[in-house]
Amino acid sequence: FTPSKDGESCTVDETEAALKTAALLGVSFEDLASALTERTINAGVETVQKLVHVDEAVKACEALIKAVYGAAFDFIVERVNASIVQDTTSHGRSEASIGVLDIFGFETFKVNNFEQICINYTNEALQQQFNKYVFKLEQKEYEREGILWKFISFPDNQDVLDLIDKKHTGIIALLDEQCILPKSTDQKFTRYLYGRCDKHARFHATSAQRVDYKFSIEHYAGYVEYSTDSWLEKNKDQLPASAAALLQTSDFGLISEIRKYVRSEDRGGRGTVATKSVGAQFSAQLKSLRSRIDKTIPHYIRCLKPNDDLVPNYFEPLNIVEQLRCGGVLEAVRVSRAGYPTRYTHNVFMARYYILGDQRDKSPVSPIFSPDKFGKKESELKRLISKIAFDLWYADHEMLMAALQKEKRRTISSPKYSQRSTKGKAYNSNVVTGAAAPYVPPYNL
């Protein structure tokens, strides 16, 4: 682009690259230059053409590139989906399917923008999905089975999700609201954000951050600072009307097919941004994804970054522990240890552990050699499960008693114990060595 003498307008240089670009788009060079250096303003029933300066022309060029690429991508995805889709039923039965979801993880850079909050919002939502599946469902199943275990609390990040995507008050909703206003700016949006979200426990904005129009969110994985630069423009993601009109004149067949995927300024008026904004679309797609995951049995693969230097055979323990903690893996291990992670069907369980049953009872034999008699041995199965569960509980109880006795002997040998004994404040032996706790069956049989 070559700016004019007064700097208020510019022209497109007729270079080889510009001519080839116009040819590939199926338009003339003059129409391409006009679309990039002029802006169409609709004022009621009148249309006004306004010349733009170099910076605006560069942004218009970038918007055109992004719009064509995005529309082509959506077009290809739709064609691929249409070619591989199959009938959901076969002989009256639903077809099984396996899906793979690849997510990078939380992002926190020196400067975090609109793209990072979208990615981190996705991680928050999928982390809650992980929490729900691993913690809530597991605990409910143990309670339903009547298994003796201690309830484990887990961190719930619903408040972070509400801060980002709650209707009317979330960051995305507030951004859409500002996008509708005709003269709103990133600075006005940020000040509006401070006023609406300042009291939220997960939202933070120091005095220094307010000067630079920044804020921080306490995510599940830690604090992330965001800059609101260009948020309104990125959320609208609309192609200037003049550039959209340029694509309408294209004689290239592919451009004609992908035009319907292009988001332009003239496709929506006041009050329609919230239904077409990038943030709103992203939130809707994420909710659709979560709905699909809810209908499946997920299996999680956690990828850990061993070091920040990207070198082999080198592990940073603190870095790995922090990733395990932020990913909820340590809490998941606690849940598995507190419950019964290994589960067998009754016939497999009997076939494997029948030998541990009561040796005085001669009737139970391996179901492998008498499969026809298994249905009559429900009482033997219950006795076997109860016996094994009691043996495990009793062994754990004995270990606990031994640990308490060891602690008692260590305490008695300390000087402080003698001092307390002379004052009549010695340990209560009934608490430490009291009778064995009453037996409670680990299953409600």
Secondary structure, 3 states (H helix, E strand, C coil): CEECCCCCCEECCCCHHHHHHHHHHCCCHHHHHHHHHEEEEEECCEEEEEECCHHHHHHHHHHHHHHHHHHHHHHHHHHHHHHHCCCCEECCEECCCCCCCCCCCCCCCCCCCHHHHHHHHHHHHHHHHHHHHHHHHHHHHHHHHCCCCCCCCCCCCHHHHHHHHCCCCCHHHHHHHHHHCCCCCHHHHHHHHHHHHCCCCCEECCHHHHHCCEEEEEECCEEEEEECCCHHHHHHCCECHHHHHHHHCCCCHHHHHHHHHCCEHHHCCCCCHHHHCHHHHHHHHHHHHHHHHHCCCCCCCCCCCCCCCCCCCCCCHHHHHHHHHHCCHHHHHHHHHHCCCCCCCHHHHHHHHHHHCCCCCCCCCCCCCCHHHHHHCHHHHHHHHHHHHHHHHHHHHHHHHHHHHHHHHHHHCCHHHHHHHHCCCCCCHHHHHCCCCCCCCCCCC
